[in-house]
């Protein structure tokens, strides 16, 4: 199998690292060579966070090069825009349609770009997900990342049972069921 490249981008505190651990666990359980990497903003809540998950028969390095991501999972619109140049020509961009103003916008030194998803859709295959609102319907707004991951799962070759197994092994025991429900919501979205 050729190497598959997945990027997860978001803002500190959105669960980017947890999501990469779930993907890493899934691909290891699938028997693949896997490399994970965390890049920016890890210590700063609210800062940009990027993780890479690369898997295949043999993976040499953990970093995804520009123009090589098969899938980008973005937990926020501006982060999708910021990292869209990493996507392959035929890659898939899955975006939580949510806005978090970065500090320059908060203090009035910049404006948040308008129509981000529409602009991205002009040159990329974009799946818009209102995961934050869907997670509120489930009663737990913190599980939006599993909804987005459920959408991403439709673009990967793993069974739902394999996803469940890794979710059960990765998330805290008291949150397993709500996380599986959130994953199911995303998995059912087309």
C-alpha positions as CSV (number, residue, x, y, z in Angstrom):
1,X,0.0,0.0,0.0
2,X,1.3,3.5,-0.8
3,X,1.6,5.9,2.0
4,X,-1.6,7.8,3.0
5,X,-1.2,11.3,4.4
6,X,-3.7,12.8,6.8
7,X,-3.4,16.2,8.5
8,X,-5.5,17.3,11.4
9,X,-5.6,21.1,12.0
10,X,-7.4,23.2,14.5
11,X,-7.0,25.5,17.4
12,X,-5.4,24.5,20.8
13,X,-8.0,22.8,23.0
14,X,-10.1,21.4,20.2
15,X,-8.9,17.8,20.5
16,X,-6.5,17.7,17.6
17,X,-4.0,15.5,19.5
18,X,-6.7,13.1,20.7
19,X,-7.9,12.8,17.1
20,X,-4.4,12.0,15.9
21,X,-4.0,9.4,18.6
22,X,-7.3,7.7,17.5
23,X,-6.1,7.7,13.9
24,X,-2.7,6.5,14.8
25,X,-4.2,3.7,16.9
26,X,-6.5,2.7,14.1
27,X,-3.8,2.5,11.5
28,X,-1.5,0.5,13.9
29,X,-4.3,-1.9,14.6
30,X,-4.7,-2.2,10.8
31,X,-1.2,-3.5,10.6
32,X,0.4,-0.5,9.0
33,X,3.7,1.3,9.6
34,X,2.6,4.6,11.2
35,X,4.3,7.9,11.9
36,X,2.7,10.7,13.9
37,X,4.0,14.2,14.3
38,X,2.8,17.3,16.2
39,X,3.9,20.6,14.8
40,X,2.7,23.9,16.1
41,X,1.1,25.6,19.1
42,X,0.9,22.6,21.4
43,X,1.4,24.5,24.6
44,X,-0.9,27.4,23.7
45,X,-4.6,27.1,24.1
46,X,-6.1,29.1,21.2
47,X,-3.0,28.7,19.0
48,X,-2.8,26.9,15.7
49,X,-2.3,23.1,16.1
50,X,-1.2,20.7,13.3
51,X,-0.7,17.0,13.5
52,X,0.3,14.6,10.8
53,X,-0.7,10.9,10.5
54,X,1.1,9.0,7.8
55,X,0.5,5.3,7.3
56,X,1.3,2.6,4.8
57,X,3.5,-0.5,4.2
58,X,6.6,1.6,5.0
59,X,6.7,5.2,6.2
60,X,10.0,6.9,6.2
61,X,9.2,10.2,7.9
62,X,6.3,11.8,9.9
63,X,5.9,15.1,8.1
64,X,3.4,15.6,5.2
65,X,4.9,17.8,2.5
66,X,2.9,20.6,0.8
67,X,0.6,19.3,-1.9
68,X,0.7,15.7,-0.5
69,X,-2.2,15.4,2.0
70,X,-4.8,12.9,1.0
71,X,-7.2,14.2,3.7
72,X,-7.2,17.3,5.8
73,X,-9.4,17.3,8.8
74,X,-10.0,20.9,9.9
75,X,-11.8,21.7,13.2
76,X,-12.2,25.4,12.3
77,X,-12.6,27.3,9.0
78,X,-9.6,29.6,9.1
79,X,-7.3,26.7,10.0
80,X,-8.7,24.9,6.9
81,X,-7.7,27.9,4.8
82,X,-4.3,28.3,6.4
83,X,-3.3,24.7,5.6
84,X,-5.2,24.0,2.4
85,X,-2.0,24.2,0.3
86,X,-1.0,20.9,1.8
87,X,-3.9,19.1,0.1
88,X,-3.3,16.9,-3.0
89,X,-5.0,17.9,-6.2
90,X,-7.5,15.0,-5.6
91,X,-7.5,15.2,-1.9
92,X,-10.4,15.8,0.5
93,X,-10.9,18.7,2.9
94,X,-13.3,18.0,5.8
95,X,-14.1,21.2,7.7
96,X,-16.1,21.9,10.9
97,X,-18.0,25.0,9.9
98,X,-17.0,26.9,13.0
99,X,-15.3,30.2,13.6
100,X,-12.7,31.0,16.3
101,X,-11.2,34.4,16.1
102,X,-7.4,34.5,16.3
103,X,-5.8,37.1,18.5
104,X,-5.2,39.6,15.7
105,X,-8.9,39.6,14.9
106,X,-9.9,39.8,18.6
107,X,-7.7,42.9,19.2
108,X,-8.8,44.6,15.9
109,X,-5.6,44.3,13.9
110,X,-7.1,42.0,11.3
111,X,-10.4,40.8,9.9
112,X,-11.6,37.3,9.8
113,X,-11.9,36.3,6.1
114,X,-15.4,36.0,4.6
115,X,-16.7,33.0,2.6
116,X,-13.7,30.7,3.4
117,X,-15.5,27.5,2.6
118,X,-16.9,28.8,-0.7
119,X,-13.4,29.9,-1.7
120,X,-11.8,26.6,-0.8
121,X,-14.5,24.7,-2.7
122,X,-13.4,26.5,-5.9
123,X,-10.2,24.5,-6.0
124,X,-10.7,21.6,-3.5
125,X,-13.2,18.9,-2.7
126,X,-14.7,20.3,0.6
127,X,-17.0,18.5,3.0
128,X,-18.6,21.1,5.3
129,X,-19.8,19.7,8.7
130,X,-21.7,21.6,11.3
131,X,-20.1,19.4,13.9
132,X,-20.2,21.9,16.8
133,X,-24.0,22.3,16.5
134,X,-24.5,18.5,16.0
135,X,-22.4,17.8,19.2
136,X,-24.6,20.3,21.1
137,X,-27.7,18.2,20.0
138,X,-26.0,15.2,21.6
139,X,-25.6,17.2,24.9
140,X,-21.8,17.4,24.8
141,X,-20.2,20.1,22.7
142,X,-16.8,18.7,23.4
143,X,-17.3,15.7,21.1
144,X,-17.5,17.7,17.8
145,X,-14.1,16.3,16.8
146,X,-15.5,12.7,16.8
147,X,-18.3,13.9,14.5
148,X,-15.7,15.4,12.1
149,X,-13.7,12.1,12.4
150,X,-16.8,10.2,11.5
151,X,-17.1,12.1,8.2
152,X,-13.4,11.5,7.6
153,X,-13.9,7.8,8.2
154,X,-16.0,7.6,5.1
155,X,-12.8,8.3,3.1
156,X,-10.7,5.6,4.7
157,X,-10.6,1.9,4.4
158,X,-11.4,0.8,7.9
159,X,-14.6,-0.8,9.3
160,X,-16.9,0.9,11.8
161,X,-16.0,-1.8,14.3
162,X,-12.3,-1.1,13.9
163,X,-13.0,2.6,14.7
164,X,-15.1,1.7,17.7
165,X,-12.4,-0.6,19.1
166,X,-9.8,2.2,18.9
167,X,-12.2,4.8,20.3
168,X,-12.8,2.5,23.3
169,X,-9.1,2.1,23.9
170,X,-8.3,5.9,23.5
171,X,-11.0,8.0,25.1
172,X,-11.6,8.1,28.9
173,X,-13.9,5.2,29.9
174,X,-16.8,7.4,31.1
175,X,-16.9,9.1,27.6
176,X,-16.8,6.1,25.4
177,X,-20.5,5.9,24.6
178,X,-20.9,9.7,23.8
179,X,-17.8,9.6,21.6
180,X,-19.1,6.6,19.7
181,X,-22.5,8.3,19.3
182,X,-20.7,11.4,18.0
183,X,-18.7,9.3,15.6
184,X,-21.9,7.7,14.4
185,X,-23.5,11.1,13.7
186,X,-20.5,12.0,11.5
187,X,-20.4,8.6,9.8
188,X,-24.0,9.0,8.8
189,X,-23.5,12.5,7.2
190,X,-23.0,12.5,3.5
